[in-house]
């Protein structure tokens, strides 16, 4: 049977964060207490008003398939959110509700990526993004993007690396793994350049709701042709509900709808009906309080890591990650994270998951856990770093 497997599987690398999670589970089964700062999942769950809305949807029997584009009430609520938050008039007809942001990225790549097409991305970036491109036989071209560039692409770099094979760019702002955003002016220049070349721009705004500096901003304010991905997982604390959305130009909605009908049928009906309540004043108050708590954790963990001897070359301005240089302690970040887990019971992720540039020197640290856990993790890491050299 293995000889019949598709060759595209060779382009999909294992996810190191999940391997570390399995190692951590084994240690927990042995009775060890493990602090998880690896997987990017909020330690909060959906507010009660959202849970109640899910219960009501089930009690009312609203469990049938929905339109492939999503429940109208939810699409309209998302459109109002863009108006209230960003001052943007985005017609609900341009919004497609998806089975998580992963499904949104899959649909976008299915619609835009031809076999052999090259898509530019920063290195480091979220690994699944390049795998979505590979799934449709495109080629993700990772471009080294260091701390001087805030770990993001620039217009100059996009123009320098654009080739005949290049068809678009896939960006994330704020980014996983770095928590950094693209300067608004720089993003506008990239979008303009890509459009002038006849290419597409996909912007992953999954962490946009968790931006800590400046006024709320969406790439949709820059150009109607931008394809934007968002999710209910991070800001809205609904990871396991598997719900996201896609905003696309009006002209390609029918094409995305056709793909969604065939690939997914629809997103979870219960999750969709519940998510309407995410935009209620009651829920938004809770989300903003939690956002402030994430910022408080960031403002604790970054100085604490620096004091331990890690280098944090760029202050993360969004999401809940710190991309830290651990080369002072080890020449191999992967081994460093394994040793830290085994000896200190703290899970962090090596840069290997996110690209090749600096992969052996950087680690991603998630602060999506309680302040008490963060403080205990810092204590354990300090103890681990002070151990005698073997």
Secondary structure, DSSP 4 states (H G I P E B T S, - for coil): -GGGS-GGGGG----HHHHHHHHHHHHHHTT---EE-SS---S----HHHHHHHHHHHHTT--S---TT--HHHHHHHHHHHHHHH-----GGGEEEESHHHHHHHHHHHHH--TT-EEEEEES--HHHHHHHHHTT-EEEEEE--GGGTTS--HHHHHHH--TTEEEEEEESS-TTT-----HHHHHHHHHHHHHTT-EEEEE-TTGGGB-SSS---GGGT-TT-EEEEESSSTT--GGG--EEEE--GGGHHHHHHHHHHHTS-S-HHHHHHHGGGGSHHHHHHHHHHHHHHHHHHHHHHHHHHHHT-B--S---BTTEEEEE-TTT-S-HHHHHHHHHHHH-EE-EEGGGG-STTTTTEEEEE--S-HHHHHHHHHHHHHHHTSPP-
